[in-house]
Amino acid sequence: MREWLEPMGLRGAMKVSNVPLYQELVRRIGLLRGPLAISAVEQTRFLSDLAHQKLPFPRSAQQQVVEITRVDSGPGWSLHAKTGWQNAPGADDAPKRQQLGRASPNAMKSPS
């Protein structure tokens, strides 16, 4: 994707799902080996732990991820998302993901 060629930090990479940047980050970290696959349940548990800052990482790092993924907020709520552009069926389908998230009964309920 053309957007991937522009210099950007993690915040920008999250917005456009910059896979090459993610791959370079993994190469530099050097901790991940082989294919990464998690179930929907595992992903949901991970995201819940992130939202509640219960992951085994510094709270400051977790808070930075929370800030990077926030796409909207208001009094007592916030909406977090990652686009997932790379595997969207078509460019017109990507906005539907945020629309579905907003329509979810618990979409606007998140810990402060």
C-alpha positions, -999 to 999 in steps of 0.1 A, spaced: 0 0 0 12 35 -8 6 47 28 31 21 40 60 39 22 57 70 42 78 74 74 57 68 105 57 58 141 36 31 157 5 54 160 5 60 122 12 23 116 -18 13 136 -41 35 115 -30 19 82 -21 -16 94 15 -11 82 26 -48 80 62 -41 69 66 -18 99 52 -45 123 75 -71 107 105 -48 112 95 -42 148 93 -80 154 127 -85 138 142 -58 161 125 -73 192 135 -108 182 112 -125 207 86 -140 183 92 -172 164 70 -190 139 35 -183 129 14 -164 155 -22 -177 158 -47 -169 185 -84 -177 188 -111 -151 190 -115 -159 227 -78 -155 234 -78 -122 216 -108 -110 236 -91 -120 269 -59 -102 258 -78 -70 249 -98 -71 281 -65 -74 301 -51 -45 281 -81 -24 288 -78 -31 325 -40 -28 324 -35 -63 337 -9 -75 312 26 -85 324 41 -53 309 47 -19 324 15 1 329 30 30 310 35 8 279 -1 -5 282 -14 31 286 5 41 254 -12 13 235 -46 25 249 -39 60 237 -27 49 203 -58 28 196 -84 54 209 -104 65 179 -132 83 198 -142 91 233 -167 111 254 -176 115 290 -173 80 306 -166 61 274 -139 55 247 -138 35 215 -106 17 205 -100 1 172 -74 -11 148 -82 -10 111 -71 -43 98 -68 -29 63 -46 -57 49 -72 -84 51 -104 -63 45 -123 -78 16 -124 -44 -1 -116 -8 6 -153 0 11 -156 -27 38 -131 -12 63 -154 16 76 -180 -11 83 -158 -25 111 -160 8 131 -197 10 124 -202 -25 138 -181 -16 168 -202 14 175 -234 -6 172 -222 -32 197 -242 -30 230 -209 -27 250 -190 -6 225 -191 26 245 -184 9 279 -148 8 288 -128 13 320 -115 47 326 
